[in-house]
Amino acid sequence: MIDAPLAWLAATPLSRAMRADPWLYPVVEIVHILGFAVLVGSVVLFDLRVLGCARGLSITALASHLLRWALASLLLIVPAGLLLFSAHPEELARNPVFQLKLVLIAAAGLNALAFHIFPYRSVGAWEQGLSAPPAARLHALLSILLWVGVIGCGRLLAYV
């Protein structure tokens, strides 16, 4: 059922170019990695603040600043990731490491959503000079672990 769309994607001119051109795939991969560096760097800096580092910084001000960078990085990550996938769609779709990477990305997104729906709503009470509530710290720790897992899976794709 999914084989036909994957085979179609693998046969597109863009997919063939990603496989055939000796520079295209590496350049797209570098763009993807740079985007991930900005995204994960922004997220981890915010999470470290929630975990108690740099308590003198306002969490809302830091969030406002870092969120712009995280969202902008998606303009690099998503298109580059789709291009990388297009180069080997059938192989990647069946790769358990790639599947785990997608699950971890979804879990990281859901964790961020839950953080903003629940503990972040009360940020005014703990945003500067105080410890974040345990639920917020748990979300921050989970966020870091999930993104490290995503990076690990991305790196392991070259070997599995």
Buried (B, 14 or more C-beta within 10 A) or exposed (E): EEEEEBEEBBEEEEBEBBEEEEEBBEEBBEBBBBBBBBBBBBBBBBBBBBBEEEBEBBBEEBBEBBEEBBEBBEEBBEBBBBBBBBBBBEEBBEBEBBEBBEBBBEBBEEBBEBBEEEBBEEBEEBBBEEEBBEBBBBBBBBBBBBBEBBBBBBEBBEEE
